[in-house]
């Protein structure tokens, strides 16, 4: 268990309403006492992910994931229990004592966060100095005023080989940590130099607003890359990060639409003209994880890009990924010679919104593009492009919409509809095989709960939380030291201190659970109407199985000792007596003689 005091964990839980927390990651719709949304832990078309505000738990009826507000954050962010508590405590402005569990892992991540924050502070200080005149002029030409630097994490990396290194030394900060954070590069002689030098920097933040990396743009025309980015680290995996999402997710949810652009300044310019439901890919291709991330907030996406840009083809590939993840995708092409940044600066909000209204559905865009490019193409080229369109249609979830798309394609390309459906069937089989591989979860470490004793311990915890009036009777039949699972034992120790049936709240005990298998099992039990119609009979059966497991363990121990290689002639009679006694006891346990009613 975490070294964070339980009263502090409870304080954080009370300050972190699970509906509010989950709503920060996905769109929820209220139905009665529960809120429903698409599960973020597996692909689904119909919402089966339920959040219960009364019990402060979540449960997915599709994949079985479940738990409390802490286990939700653990699964979403890939955090340990102490890290999840700390993250929610930070959001609630609750101070916590130092935690000692998972300290090495926690300290490493904290060090990387600190390193990036240290760099961000230096870069944002430097952007306001004399050495950044050229950088400020560049930003001013793009409409970015000084007061926006903090809003978008914009800074300037000192134009020297060791500007950040020197700054870190004044703070007595370990240069090796800067290296692990990707902020400095190691030389052949073992020394280090700054990765970002003489460039405008854009701080890349995760969903909680912590700086995890940087994108940096050159301001001098030379042979260096136009943009360079931080490498991946323990806190920065590019497939999960979209620039600006931590700022725009509320606007995306409110408008039920996300606009995807390529560059940092594309986003800042749109944001400035009050188009704020926007994210930027920052030069990386859209991934399945990006699509799942966006689908938490909306089912509609518009890809806005410059038709002449190098990323145009990648954007179309990204559109297919979004489509496959269940989003309705439209393509909006900029007028020739303009990018979203220039268009927003020169035309303003009204014209930008008119342009977005001109966006066309992905299928229509592909068909138009196909007809234009293949007007004089060969039959093999046309066949290849047709299959590309059919591959996209196969990913459309709505069967009626898919039928209309196939009919339209058949009429426009003068191809037999049956032939098109045959191709789509092949793509569907390929998609299903890929989805099956993608969704196959790693085996959970729940072997203990598949044993008779583990199953009995979990059952006793379930019935105790659902029927607290039985806790006293259960405790009369248990020796707490015999409970094998650490967390279950601790919870029963809490029960043994006494409970008030009038004020008993199961969610107060659920907050202490870190084991995700237990959390999922309990959330499943708590959302059911009445999983144990005869609760004491169920508890009694669990107690019998619990004690049978204990006596069976002892019987096995004795039988091991009775093996010829393990005993001497003088021991065998004693062991036979012990075995006979245990076998007699087993019969009594099995008949329920020892259960205190």
N, C-alpha and C positions, 0 to 999 in steps of 0.2 A: 504494500500500500504506500501511497505517497506520504512524505513527511510533512506535507502541508497540513496543518491542523484541520480536523474535521469541521470545526466551527467556521473556519475560513472557507472551506469548500462549500459549506451550506450557505454562507453569505454570498459567495459568487453565484451559486445556483439561483438563489432568490432574486438576484439582480439581473439574471440572464434568462428572460422568458424564452422558452424554446421556439415558440411561433415566430418571435422577432428574429431570433438567431437563424433559424432555418430559412426564413424569408429573405435573409441576406444572400442566400445561395440559390434559391429556386422560387418559382412562382407558386403560391398556394391559393387554393379556392376553398372557402369555408362551406361545409355541408354539415349542418347540425352542430354537434359539439366538436367535431373534428375538422381539420384542414387537410386538403388533399393536393398532391402535385405529382409530377413525373419523378420517379426515383432517380437520384443522381448516382446510384451504385450499380445500376444495370439498365440496359436499353429496354424501353417499353413504349407503347403507343397510347395505352389507357392508364391514367393515374391510379397507382395502387399504393402510393407512399402516403401514410397517414400521420398527422401530428395531433396529439391530444393535449390541449392547453390545460385541462383540469389535472391530469396526471403528470404533465410535463415530460411526456415520452414520445418517441416516434417509432413507427413500425411499417415495414414494407410487406404487403401481402403477396408480393411477387417473388422477391429473392430472400425474404426472411430477415433482412437487416433490421436492427432495432436497438433501442437503448434510450439514454437520457441526453441532455444537452451536451455533456462532456464527450460521450461516446460518438455523438454525431460529429463534433468538431474533430475528434481523433481520426475518424474515417475520412472526413472531407479533406483535411489538411495534412494527413499522414503524420500526426503528432502523437507523442506519448501522453498519458493521462496528466502528469504534472504540467506539460507544455500547454495542453488544452485548458487547464484551470488557469494558468498564467495568462494565456491569450484573452480569455473571457474576463479575467480580473482586470487586465489592462484596459479593455473596452469599457468596463464598468467603473474605472478609476478606483479600484480596490487594491491596497498595498498588501503584499504577501511576504512572509518570511522566506528565507532561502530554502529551497528544496534540495534534498540530497539524493533522491532516487534518479537514476539515469543521468547522473550529473555530468559525466563526460560528454554524452551525446547532446545534452541540453546546452552545456557551456560552449561546445563547438558551434552550434547553430547561433547562439547568442553572440559569440565572437564574430561570426560572419555578418550577422545583422549589424553589429556595432561597426565593423570595418566599412561596410557600405554606407552607413549613416555618417561616419567620420568623413568619408570621401565626398558624400553629397553636401555636407556642410562646407567643406573646403571649396568645392566647385561653385556653390551658390554664393559664397563670400567673394570668390575671385571674379565672378561675372560682373561685380559692381566696382571693380578696381580699374586703374588706368591701363593695366596690361590687357584688359578685355575689351578695349574700345572697338576693335574690328569686329569682335563677336557681337557686341551690342548693336553695332550698325547693321550687321547682317540680320539680326533678329528684328530690329526696328523696321527694316525694309519688308519684312514679312508680317508686320503688324503686331509683333509681340512686344508689349510694353514691359517696363521694369517690374511693375506690380504683379505681372503674371508669372514671374520667375518661380516664386514659391508655389503657386497654384499647380504648375506643371512640372516641378522639380527640375527646372532648367538652370544649368550652371556652365562654368568654363574651366576646363582642366589646364592648370598652369603649363606654359610652353617651355617645359624643362624636363630633363630626364628623371629628376628625383623630387619634383615638387610635392607630391603626395607622401613620398618616403620621408622627406624632411619634416613635413607636418606631423606625420605619425610619430616620429621620434620625439618631437616636443611634447607629445602626449604619453610618452613612454609605452607606445603601442607596438606589439610584436610584428615585425615585418613578415614573418612566416604566415601570419594570419591574413595579411594583405594578399599574399601569394595564393593561399587557399581560396580566397574570395575572388580571385581572378583580376585583382586591381593592379598587380605588378607582375612582371615577367622575369624569370630567372635567367641570368646570363651564364655562359659556358664556364666562367671562372667562379661561379657560385654566388655572385652578387645579384642585385635586382635593379630594374628600372621601371618607371611608370608605364602602364599600358596606354592610358589616355593622356595625350600631350597636345596642347594647343588646339583643342577641339571644343565645340559646344557639346555639352552633355545633357542627356535626358535621363532622369532617374526612373528606373523601372520598378514599380511597386507591386506587391502581392495584394490579395483581396483585403487584407487587414491594414494596408497602407504602409507596410514596412518596405524599405528599399532593399531589393535583392540583386540589382545589377544596373548596368548603364548601357545606353546607346549613345554614340558620340559621332558628330558630324564634322568633317573638315570644313574650314572656312578659307583655306588657301588652295587654289587650284594647283595640284601637283599629281604625282603618280600614285599616291596612297589611295586606299579605298575611300569612297565617299562616306560610308558609314562603317564603323566597327562596333562590336557589341561585347559585353562580358561573356566569358565562357560559362558553361553550365557548372553549377556547384551544388552542394547539399541543400541550399535554399533557393536555387534558381534553376528550374527545369523549364526550358523554353516552351515545351509542348503544353504547359499548364498556364502560361502567362500571356495576357493580352494587355498592351499598353493602354492605360486609362480606364480599365474596367472597374477598378476600385472607386473611381470617381463617378462613372457613368451608369453603374448598375441600377440605381434608383430610377434614373431617367429612362433606361431601357425597359424596366419593369412597368413604369407608368405608361409609356407609349406603346408597349407590347411590340417593340421593333428595335432591331439593332442595325446600325450602319457600320460596315466594315471598310476601313481604308488601309492604305499601305504605310504611310509615313507619320512620324511624330507631328510635324507641322500641319499635315492634313487634319489631324485631330484637333490641334490647338486652334486652328482657324475656324473650323466648324463650331467648336465649343464657344468661340468668341462671338459668333453670330447667333448664339442661342440654340444651336442644334447640338444637343448634349447626349443623345443616345448613341454614342459613337465609340468604337474601339479601333486600335491600330495593330496590325500584325507585325510591324517593325521589321519588315524585311524577311520574316520567317514564313514558311508555308503554313496554311491552316492545317491543324491536325484533328484527329478524332476527339482528342481531349479538349481542344479548343471548342469544338462543336458541342460537346456535352456541357462544357462550362457555360456557353451562351444559352443553351437550351434550358438552363435553370431559370432564366429571366424572361425568355420570350420564345415564341414559335415562329417568328418572322425575321428575316434578314435581308438587307440590301447591300450588295457589294458595289462600292463606288470606287472606280479607278480610272486612271488615264489610259485610254486605248493604246497609246504608243509606248507605255512603260514596259520595262523588262518583266515586271511582275504580273502582266495581264494574263498570261497562260496559267500561271500559278493560281491566280484568283479564280479562274474557271474551274481548275481542279479542286480548289477549296470549296467552291459552290456545290460540287458533287458531294463532298464530305458533309457539308451542312445539310444538304437534302437527305442524305442517308440517315442522318441523326434525327430526322423528323421535322426540320425547319422548312418553312415555305421560303424559297429563295428567289430574289429578284436581282437583276443586273442593271446597273445604271452607268452608262458610259459618258465620260466627260466630253464636251466639245473638243474638237481637234486642237492640239497645242496648249491645252489648259489642264492643270491638275486640281484636285479638290482644294488645296491650299490657296492657289491663285484665284480660283473661281469664287471662293467664299470671301476673300479679301476685296475682290473687285466688284462683286455683284451684291453681296449682302444676304440677309436671311431670307427675304421673300423669294429671290431668284433661286437660292439653294433649295428651298422647299418645292418650288415648281419643278426643278430638275429632278428631285427625288421622286416626284409624282410620275415622272416619265419612265421610271424603272419598269422593265418588263420581266415577266416570269422567266426563270432559267430555260425552260423548254422552248418557249417562244424565241428567246434570244439565240439559242442553239440552232433552231430551225432557220431563223433569218440569216444567221451566219453561214449555215450550211448552203442555203440557196444562193447566197452571194458568192461564196468561195468556190462552189462546185459547178457553177454555170458552164464552165468549159473543162471540168475535170474528167479524168478517166473513170471507167466503171469501177475499178478496184478502189480508187480514192473515194468515190461516192459510197461504196459498200462499207468502207472503213469508218467514214464519218457517220453513216446511218447507224452502225453498231454502237458508236460512241453515244449517240442520242438515246438509243434503246437502253444502254447501260444506265443512263440517268433516269429514264422512265421507270426502270425496274426498281429503283430506290424510292419511288413515290409511294407513300403509305396508303393514301386514299384510293381504294379500288375503282370507284366511280370516276374520279379525276384521271386515273391512269387509263381507263377505257377511252375517255374523250381524247386524251393525248395520242393514243395509238390510232384512233380513228382519224384525227387531224393529220397525223404523220402519213398515214396511208393515202389520204386524199391529196395532200400537198406533194408527196413524192411519187404518187402513182405506183405504189407497191401493195401487193396483196396483204390484207390485214392478217390473215392466218399465218403468213410467213413472219410477220413482225412479232406476233404472239409466241411463235415457236422460239425465236431468238430471246425474247424476254424471259421465257421459262428457263432457258439455260443460264441467263444472268442471275435469276432468282436463286437457282440452286447454288451457284458460286457465292452469292451474297450470304446465303444461309450458312454455308460451310464456314465462311470467314467469320460471320457473327458468332457461330457456335464456338469457334476457337477463341475469339476475342472475349466472350462472356464467361468462358470457363474459369471459375475462380480457383485460386490455389486452395489446397486442402487446409481446413482450419484445424488448429491444435485442440480438438475437442474429444480426443480419445477417452479421457477420463469420464466424460459425461455419457459415453456409450457403455461404460461398465455398470454393473448393478449398483455398486456403492455410489458412484458419481451421479447416476440417475436418481437414486434415492435422496442424496443430499440436495440436488437441485429441486426435486419435487417438494421436499420439506420447506425449502426457502419460498417456493412459489405459493404453497398453501398458507404459509405464515403471513406473507404480504397481502394475500387476498382475504384471509380470514384470521385477523390478529387475535380474535378471541380464543384461538386454538394454540397460541404460542406457549402459554403456560403449561398446557398438557403435553405439548411436544417436548418442551425442555425437561419435564419430569422423566422422560424416557431417553434422554441423550446425555452422554458425557461429551462436553465440548471438545475435549482433547482428542476424541476419536474422529472428529470431522476432518477429512483430509484436505479439502480445498480451502486455501488460506482465506480468500475473501468471504466465503460462506461462513467459515468459522468466526471471523471478525463480526459479521452481521449478527450471528446468533449470540455472540458475546454482548453486543449492544442490546439485543432483545432481553438477555438475562438480567440487565440492570433495571428492568421494569418499564412497562409502557402504559400509557393512558389510552384506553380504548376510545374515549370520546374525542381525543385530539390526534389519534394515530394517523399519520400521512405516509403512505408507502413511498411516495416520491422522495421523501427525506432520506430514506435508506437506499433508494435506487441511485442516488448521486454518488454513493461510495463505490459503486461497481465499476471496475476497469476492464474486467474480462469481457470481451465482445460476444463470446458465445453465451455467457450468462445473460448479458444485457439483451441480446436478441431473443432468447428464450423467455425472459421475464416480460419484455414488451409484448411479445405474442400472447402470453397468458393474460396480461393486464387489459388488452383491448378486446378480449373475448367476453361474451356476456356472462357465462358461467362454466368455466372449463372443468370444475370439480363439483358436480351436483351434490355429492355426498362427501364433503371435505374431510370429516374426521376419518371415514373409512379409507379415503385416499391417503391421509397422513399416517394412519395405522399401517397400511400396506408398505408405505415408504420406510417406516421405522423397522418393520420386520425385515425388509430387504437390506436395510442398513446394518442391522445386527447380524444377519446371516452372512453378509460379506465379511464382517469382522471375524466371526467364528470360522468361516471357510478359510480365511487367511491363516488362522492359527492351525487349523487342521492340515493345511498344505505345508506349513512350517514343520509340523511333527512328522509328516510323511517323508519329507526331505531328509530329516535326521535319521529315519528308520532305514534308509538305504544302506546296503552292506558297506559301502565305502565311507559312510559317515558315522557308523555306530560301533561300539564295542559290545561284547556279550552282556556286560553288566548294565548297559543303558537300555536295552531293548524292552525289558519288563516295565521300567518306569515310563518309557514312551508309549507302550501299549496301554497302560493305565490312563495316561493323559489323553490319548486318542479316544478311548472308550468314553471318558468323561465329556470330551468335546462333542462327540457324536450324540450323546444323550442330551447335552445342552442344545444342540442344533435342533433336535426334534421339539424341544420345549419352545424354543424361539419361533420355530416355524408354525407352531400351533397358537402362538400369541399369548402364551402363559405369562410372559414377563412384561407385557404392556400394561402400564398403569393408566387406567381409564379415568 
